[in-house]
Amino acid sequence: MKQVRIEGFGDVSQVHVREVAEPAAGEGEVVIAIAACSVNYADLMQREGLYVGGPTPPFAPGAEAAGTVLAVGPGVTALAVGTRIMVTARGGLQAERAVVPVASCVPIPDGLTFTQAAAFPVSFLTAFHALTTVGRAVAGELVLIHAAAGGAGTAAVQIAKLLGLRVVATASTEDKRALARSLGADHAVDYDGFETTVRELGGAAIILESIGGEILRRSLSVLAPLGRLVVFGVSSRDPRPVDTVKLLFRSHAVLGLHLDAIFARPELLLPSLDWLLARVVDGRLAIQVGHTLPLADVRHAHELLASRQSHGKVVLVP
Ligand SMILES: NC(=O)c1ccc[n+]([C@@H]2O[C@H](COP(=O)([O-])OP(=O)(O)OC[C@H]3O[C@@H](n4cnc5c(N)ncnc54)[C@H](OP(=O)(O)O)[C@@H]3O)[C@@H](O)[C@H]2O)c1
């Protein structure tokens, strides 16, 4: 079967689609026939060797996918062969088939396609917990959402509106800003202008920050007293130190979020999955798949994300 492999740290020439042995399910595991899988920004960082605690080549990337249970291992009673599921894992999901623990599988609600389901867990859970668990959003507050037309960003804009927040979105092109507005953003601006807009609105109570570098530094200047800036990515590859004296005098909180912390806490994870999926099913949240490509075009998927030409999620179909 075919599987995406990263064979060394570096550029897209390190990304290959290789023939590998068929997986077999062990105790508590299932084999899934993958119908769709996402490429996330983390895949680029892992390929470049910039992902803290990430895998060492050669490795098989892919953190989220959707498909059908093909076989179940010993002791598995919770899922039957043929069940449509979505799944997250540390890797190996950009492939035709994969073996995963049954506990990490979530049945796909009726009405959701495999492509939508593969684009759902990472972005929506990250956005939800950045706003709520970490950002402690309160209805009526102003949130600044950077990279609002991306995978996590399009989820965050919609969730923020459902939580009753006012949203200022940033994105690099007018098409992307139009997408953010169509999802409910009250204001969508380019990166040059966001401070003016946020200051006119009284400062941001919450900032979702996944870029780093100058954007992180400038964002702190428009965080309101007692505001929370949530760092969940460094797409610019330029991490910055934070001045704790300024934090103190401005009453600012800078908080980090990695989804692993949520996956480790079922009491946080499971209610959030229910909350999000209920709203996806009834149409209040729309999963934004911007690009659907064959698995063989995985290098192009990396290039779309790296060049900032993608919007919404980038999904591969094996
Ligand atoms: N902590 C976690 O658990 C977690 C989970 C999911 C995602 N993330 C992080 O969240 C961020 C978004 O992930 P995603 O997969 O949804 O990707 P994405 O937002 O679809 O793509 C990244 C976007 O960032 C924007 N960007 C701004 N400055 C950039 C720069 N200097 N270089 C590249 N892109 C830049 C671009 O949008 P514009 O062209 O509009 O600027 C680009 O399209 C990433 O940093 C990712 O690592 C973290």
The ligand as an SDF file (V2000), in Angstrom:
LIG
                    3D

 48 52  0  0  0  0  0  0  0  0999 V2000
   -0.6310   23.9430   18.8580 N   0  0  0  0  0  0  0  0  0  0  0  0
   -1.3580   23.0580   18.1850 C   0  0  0  0  0  0  0  0  0  0  0  0
   -1.7600   22.0190   18.7110 O   0  0  0  0  0  0  0  0  0  0  0  0
   -1.6980   23.3800   16.7590 C   0  0  0  0  0  0  0  0  0  0  0  0
   -2.7090   22.6890   16.0980 C   0  0  0  0  0  0  0  0  0  0  0  0
   -3.0460   23.0800   14.7950 C   0  0  0  0  0  0  0  0  0  0  0  0
   -2.3320   24.1100   14.1880 C   0  0  0  0  0  0  0  0  0  0  0  0
   -1.3200   24.7040   14.8600 N   0  0  0  0  0  0  0  0  0  0  0  0
   -0.5690   25.8310   14.2620 C   0  0  0  0  0  0  0  0  0  0  0  0
   -1.5150   26.7780   13.8080 O   0  0  0  0  0  0  0  0  0  0  0  0
   -1.0220   27.4370   12.6540 C   0  0  0  0  0  0  0  0  0  0  0  0
   -2.0270   27.2630   11.5340 C   0  0  0  0  0  0  0  0  0  0  0  0
   -2.0050   25.8960   11.1270 O   0  0  0  0  0  0  0  0  0  0  0  0
   -2.8500   25.4190    9.8670 P   0  0  0  0  0  0  0  0  0  0  0  0
   -2.4420   24.0130    9.6190 O   0  0  0  0  0  0  0  0  0  0  0  0
   -4.2770   25.7470   10.0760 O   0  0  0  0  0  0  0  0  0  0  0  0
   -2.2180   26.3130    8.6940 O   0  0  0  0  0  0  0  0  0  0  0  0
   -2.9040   27.5060    7.8800 P   0  0  0  0  0  0  0  0  0  0  0  0
   -3.3790   28.5370    8.8350 O   0  0  0  0  0  0  0  0  0  0  0  0
   -3.8700   26.9390    6.9280 O   0  0  0  0  0  0  0  0  0  0  0  0
   -1.6660   28.0690    7.0850 O   0  0  0  0  0  0  0  0  0  0  0  0
   -0.7930   28.9730    7.6620 C   0  0  0  0  0  0  0  0  0  0  0  0
   -1.2180   30.4130    7.3370 C   0  0  0  0  0  0  0  0  0  0  0  0
   -0.4710   31.2840    8.1780 O   0  0  0  0  0  0  0  0  0  0  0  0
   -0.4110   32.5490    7.5670 C   0  0  0  0  0  0  0  0  0  0  0  0
    0.9110   33.1440    7.7340 N   0  0  0  0  0  0  0  0  0  0  0  0
    1.1490   34.3460    8.2810 C   0  0  0  0  0  0  0  0  0  0  0  0
    2.4390   34.5930    8.3020 N   0  0  0  0  0  0  0  0  0  0  0  0
    3.0620   33.5420    7.7530 C   0  0  0  0  0  0  0  0  0  0  0  0
    4.4220   33.2450    7.4730 C   0  0  0  0  0  0  0  0  0  0  0  0
    5.4020   34.1040    7.7910 N   0  0  0  0  0  0  0  0  0  0  0  0
    4.6970   32.0830    6.8860 N   0  0  0  0  0  0  0  0  0  0  0  0
    3.7220   31.2250    6.5580 C   0  0  0  0  0  0  0  0  0  0  0  0
    2.3940   31.4450    6.8100 N   0  0  0  0  0  0  0  0  0  0  0  0
    2.0850   32.6170    7.3910 C   0  0  0  0  0  0  0  0  0  0  0  0
   -0.7640   32.3650    6.0930 C   0  0  0  0  0  0  0  0  0  0  0  0
   -2.0460   32.9810    5.8980 O   0  0  0  0  0  0  0  0  0  0  0  0
   -2.0470   34.4980    5.3170 P   0  0  0  0  0  0  0  0  0  0  0  0
   -1.5060   34.3730    3.9170 O   0  0  0  0  0  0  0  0  0  0  0  0
   -3.4460   34.9310    5.3790 O   0  0  0  0  0  0  0  0  0  0  0  0
   -1.1560   35.2720    6.2190 O   0  0  0  0  0  0  0  0  0  0  0  0
   -0.8640   30.8600    5.9350 C   0  0  0  0  0  0  0  0  0  0  0  0
   -1.8390   30.5030    4.9780 O   0  0  0  0  0  0  0  0  0  0  0  0
    0.3520   26.8320   12.3740 C   0  0  0  0  0  0  0  0  0  0  0  0
    1.3360   27.6220   12.9950 O   0  0  0  0  0  0  0  0  0  0  0  0
    0.2720   25.4720   13.0550 C   0  0  0  0  0  0  0  0  0  0  0  0
    1.5360   24.9610   13.3880 O   0  0  0  0  0  0  0  0  0  0  0  0
   -0.9960   24.3640   16.1250 C   0  0  0  0  0  0  0  0  0  0  0  0
  1  2  1  0
  2  3  2  0
  2  4  1  0
  4  5  1  0
  4 48  2  0
  5  6  2  0
  6  7  1  0
  7  8  2  0
  8  9  1  0
  8 48  1  0
  9 10  1  0
  9 46  1  0
 10 11  1  0
 11 12  1  0
 11 44  1  0
 12 13  1  0
 13 14  1  0
 14 15  2  0
 14 16  1  0
 14 17  1  0
 17 18  1  0
 18 19  2  0
 18 20  1  0
 18 21  1  0
 21 22  1  0
 22 23  1  0
 23 24  1  0
 23 42  1  0
 24 25  1  0
 25 26  1  0
 25 36  1  0
 26 27  1  0
 26 35  1  0
 27 28  2  0
 28 29  1  0
 29 30  1  0
 29 35  2  0
 30 31  1  0
 30 32  2  0
 32 33  1  0
 33 34  2  0
 34 35  1  0
 36 37  1  0
 36 42  1  0
 37 38  1  0
 38 39  2  0
 38 40  1  0
 38 41  1  0
 42 43  1  0
 44 45  1  0
 44 46  1  0
 46 47  1  0
M  CHG  2   8   1  16  -1
M  END
$$$$
